[in-house]
């Protein structure tokens, strides 16, 4: 079943995001050349050569500061690349803000005597028109050369007549044998793999399927719309209304590109440092596991990740190899005979979770996010998504090694429905209110719950 679907999915995957990243990099490179060239020319005009000593050092601060300000000002984003006006306005604002910050810093640290005012203002004056000019070829390249490839759009047809939509690649679920089923993680994985490389997803389905598709698009973390053809009849000037306009947006994704980049850089930085610092501990644990029982050091288990796509999570093996539960149907209990002697120690201190740092490095997980669950996990006697269908929404971002629910005390076995619903409540709260500062706070708070009463 998985093989047939994955083969069908492969025909529709592409590199829209790679094209955009290339354009962003090109615009960034041009901006850096403009800034460095402008201030170098200003230096030559003022001094007849590159300015000596401290008179040039501050430029090495101004240029990366401009990149940071532009990054947070949405200068290198999809809407900037597709709008010459927005790109120009944001570039001017970024340069003005950067120069203002530099001037304020000069004043605070009393550095003004070491800076050539002529070079500073002349370089800035030359940068403004050049930053505007270098945006024109990039805009024309995006608009006339790349065209529809810059924003990849997918039109999914499910159980209704096939329509053609200009600028969209079309997927007919019936033809591919894909039928949305919120009770089947494998189907969700296959559908999510279908849409993961697209920037916009539009779904045309039967009325009674719209609620399911809406939930799926939100859980996939994409920008998704549902086609509502009957809306055309209530628009006064529907003769000018194309079919795409008769739709409603049901999903925007929890994090934009800028936030995802910040989170990813943070994850990579901290994970690399932790892997280096904890390497001796990893070796000791690995030796202890091999001495204590037969079997591999690491345990791999299939779990649901971002966009409801499946991946293998890594843990130190804490159970006897022959008694390992690959689907997580049976939660560990206090007197669980499957757990080894070393396993009890590493589970009680949560050390068994540390190999998930490798999942973070691979891009499958984040340091902070909703915890990934095994496919057979239950709250009481019911599968998690049977308890609350909103369970799938928690997968709109990458799963984490720790999360808000864990630092609020909800971790370990889920013996009752409340154990799940409370975790879900905090997971959704985390998605609504994400910030990098909150991730840092959760990581710090995790130190206080490493040892807990449900750690067995």
Secondary structure, 3 states (H helix, E strand, C coil): CHHHHHHHHHCCCCCHHHHHHHHHHHHHHHHHHHHHHHHHHHHHHHHCCCCCCHHHHCHHHHHHHHHHHHHHCCCCCHHHHHCHHHHHHHHHHHHHHHHHHHHHHHHHHCCHHHCCHHHHHHHHHHHHHHHHHHHHHHHHHHHHHHHHHCCCEEEEEECCCCCCCCCCEEEEHHHHCCCCCCCCHHHHHHHHHHHCCCCEEEEEECHHHHHHHHHHHHHHCCCEEEECHHHHHHCCCHHHCCHHHCEEEEECCCCCHHHHHHHHHHHHHHHHHHHHHHHHHHHHHHHHHHHHCCCCCEEEEEEECHHHCEEEEEEECCECHHHCCCCCCCCCCCCCCCECHHHHHHHHCCHHHCCHHHHHHCCCEEEECCCCCECCCEECCEEHHHHCHHHHHHHHCCEEEECHHHHCCCCCCCCCHHHHHHHHHHHHHHHHCCCHHHHHHHHHHHHHHCCCCCCC
